[in-house]
Amino acid sequence: MTRLSKQGLSRRQLLGRVLAAGALSVVGAGFIAAPDAAWAIEVTSIAEQDMAVLLQMARDIYPHDRIGDRFYAVAVKSYDAEDKKAMVAEGIAALNAAAKQAGFASYLDAGWEADRVAILRSIENTPFFQSVRGGLVTGLYNQKEIWPLFGYEGESFSQGGYIDRGFDDIDWL
């Protein structure tokens, strides 16, 4: 008998509840699962709830509807390190304090993106926000799996450059 079934909840029921919730869920000791795909992220140094906040924060800073949460999870995974644990805890405490000033119980409880963005703007000059924002630039956009979603074909030097390879084939401008 598994630990979950002792609590009256099978693994299948747990997965159903996570999927029905429609949002990132803290599943248990050290894991966060997502409803949009079969993935989870293991956290070892920071709290699971803090990782959920980082994921939502990443999505609010660089919102892309066509990019799944798993790519944002990869981008913020580097903050799950012992040397960043204090910075993350203090930064999220400040973020939640700003959310309380805005009338929400916490940052994650602000249901509308516009409300969360306003909360983020109130802390945008902090080292925590700048660290997360800066880390996302490379952590998110250096993932080759999402390049096709932006129309980027990768480096072109090894193939003779862009001029002879569709330099002017952009159809979205």
C-alpha positions as CSV (number, residue, x, y, z in Angstrom):
1,M,0.0,0.0,0.0
2,T,1.5,3.3,-1.0
3,R,1.6,6.4,1.1
4,L,-1.0,8.1,-1.1
5,S,-3.5,5.3,-0.7
6,K,-3.1,5.3,3.0
7,Q,-4.3,8.9,2.9
8,G,-7.3,7.7,0.8
9,L,-5.9,9.0,-2.5
10,S,-4.6,6.8,-5.3
11,R,-1.9,8.0,-7.7
12,R,-4.5,8.1,-10.5
13,Q,-6.8,10.3,-8.3
14,L,-3.9,12.6,-7.4
15,L,-3.0,13.0,-11.1
16,G,-6.7,13.7,-11.9
17,R,-6.8,16.4,-9.2
18,V,-3.6,18.0,-10.5
19,L,-5.0,18.0,-14.1
20,A,-8.4,19.3,-13.0
21,A,-6.8,22.1,-11.1
22,G,-5.6,23.6,-14.3
23,A,-2.4,25.1,-12.8
24,L,1.0,24.2,-11.5
25,S,0.6,22.0,-8.5
26,V,2.9,21.2,-5.7
27,V,2.5,17.5,-5.7
28,G,4.6,16.4,-2.8
29,A,8.0,16.4,-1.3
30,G,10.3,17.9,-3.9
31,F,8.1,17.9,-7.0
32,I,5.9,20.2,-9.0
33,A,3.7,18.9,-11.8
34,A,1.9,20.6,-14.6
35,P,-1.5,19.9,-16.2
36,D,-0.5,20.7,-19.8
37,A,1.9,17.8,-20.3
38,A,3.5,14.9,-18.6
39,W,6.3,16.6,-16.8
40,A,7.4,17.4,-13.3
41,I,10.4,19.2,-11.9
42,E,12.3,18.1,-8.9
43,V,13.5,20.7,-6.4
44,T,16.2,20.0,-3.9
45,S,17.3,23.2,-2.2
46,I,14.4,25.6,-2.3
47,A,10.8,25.0,-1.3
48,E,8.3,23.5,-3.8
49,Q,6.1,26.6,-3.3
50,D,9.0,28.9,-4.1
51,M,9.6,27.0,-7.4
52,A,5.9,27.4,-8.3
53,V,6.3,31.1,-7.7
54,L,9.4,31.3,-9.8
55,L,7.6,29.5,-12.6
56,Q,4.7,31.9,-12.5
57,M,7.0,34.8,-12.3
58,A,8.9,33.6,-15.3
59,R,5.8,33.3,-17.3
60,D,4.6,36.8,-16.3
61,I,8.0,38.4,-17.1
62,Y,8.3,36.7,-20.6
63,P,4.8,35.6,-21.5
64,H,4.5,33.3,-24.5
65,D,1.2,31.5,-24.9
66,R,2.7,29.0,-27.3
67,I,5.5,27.9,-24.9
68,G,4.7,25.2,-22.4
69,D,5.5,25.5,-18.7
70,R,8.2,22.9,-18.9
71,F,10.4,25.3,-20.8
72,Y,9.9,27.9,-18.1
73,A,10.7,25.2,-15.5
74,V,14.0,24.5,-17.2
75,A,14.8,28.2,-17.3
76,V,14.3,28.7,-13.5
77,K,15.7,25.4,-12.4
78,S,19.1,27.1,-11.8
79,Y,17.6,28.9,-8.9
80,D,17.2,25.6,-7.1
81,A,20.7,25.8,-5.7
82,E,22.0,26.0,-2.2
83,D,23.9,29.2,-2.9
84,K,20.7,30.9,-4.2
85,K,18.3,29.6,-1.5
86,A,18.5,32.7,0.7
87,M,18.1,35.1,-2.2
88,V,15.1,33.2,-3.6
89,A,13.4,33.0,-0.1
90,E,13.9,36.7,0.6
91,G,12.9,37.7,-2.9
92,I,9.7,35.7,-2.8
93,A,8.9,37.0,0.7
94,A,9.2,40.6,-0.8
95,L,7.1,39.6,-3.7
96,N,4.4,38.2,-1.5
97,A,4.6,41.3,0.7
98,A,4.0,43.4,-2.4
99,A,1.1,41.2,-3.3
100,K,-0.4,41.7,0.2
101,Q,-0.1,45.4,-0.2
102,A,-2.1,45.0,-3.5
103,G,-4.8,43.1,-1.6
104,F,-3.9,39.5,-2.4
105,A,-2.9,36.8,0.0
106,S,0.2,36.0,-2.1
107,Y,1.6,36.5,-5.5
108,L,0.2,33.2,-6.7
109,D,-3.3,34.2,-5.4
110,A,-3.4,37.2,-7.8
111,G,-5.4,35.5,-10.5
112,W,-5.1,38.0,-13.3
113,E,-1.9,38.5,-15.2
114,A,-2.3,42.3,-15.1
115,D,-2.4,42.1,-11.3
116,R,0.7,40.0,-11.1
117,V,2.6,42.2,-13.5
118,A,1.7,45.2,-11.4
119,I,3.1,43.4,-8.3
120,L,6.2,42.6,-10.3
121,R,6.6,46.2,-11.3
122,S,6.7,47.2,-7.7
123,I,9.8,45.0,-7.1
124,E,11.5,45.4,-10.5
125,N,14.4,47.3,-9.1
126,T,15.4,44.7,-6.6
127,P,18.4,42.4,-7.1
128,F,16.1,39.4,-6.9
129,F,13.9,40.5,-9.8
130,Q,16.8,41.6,-11.9
131,S,18.5,38.2,-11.3
132,V,15.5,36.3,-12.4
133,R,14.7,38.5,-15.4
134,G,18.3,38.4,-16.6
135,G,18.6,34.6,-16.0
136,L,15.5,34.0,-18.1
137,V,17.0,35.7,-21.1
138,T,19.4,32.9,-21.6
139,G,17.6,30.2,-19.6
140,L,14.5,30.4,-21.7
141,Y,15.6,31.6,-25.1
142,N,18.7,29.3,-25.4
143,Q,16.5,26.2,-25.5
144,K,16.7,24.9,-29.0
145,E,13.3,23.2,-28.7
146,I,11.5,26.5,-28.7
147,W,13.4,28.2,-31.5
148,P,11.0,27.0,-34.2
149,L,8.1,28.6,-32.3
150,F,9.8,32.0,-32.9
151,G,10.9,31.2,-36.5
152,Y,14.5,31.0,-35.5
153,E,16.4,28.3,-37.4
154,G,19.6,28.5,-35.3
155,E,23.0,29.7,-36.1
156,S,23.8,30.1,-39.8
157,F,27.5,30.5,-40.0
158,S,28.1,26.7,-40.5
159,Q,25.7,26.8,-43.4
160,G,27.1,29.8,-45.2
161,G,25.3,32.6,-43.5
162,Y,21.7,34.1,-43.6
163,I,21.9,35.9,-46.9
164,D,21.6,32.8,-49.1
165,R,19.3,31.0,-46.6
166,G,16.1,33.0,-46.5
167,F,17.4,36.2,-44.8
168,D,14.3,38.0,-46.1
169,D,11.6,35.3,-45.7
170,I,10.1,36.7,-42.5
171,D,6.3,36.7,-43.0
172,W,5.3,38.1,-39.7
173,L,6.7,41.6,-40.1
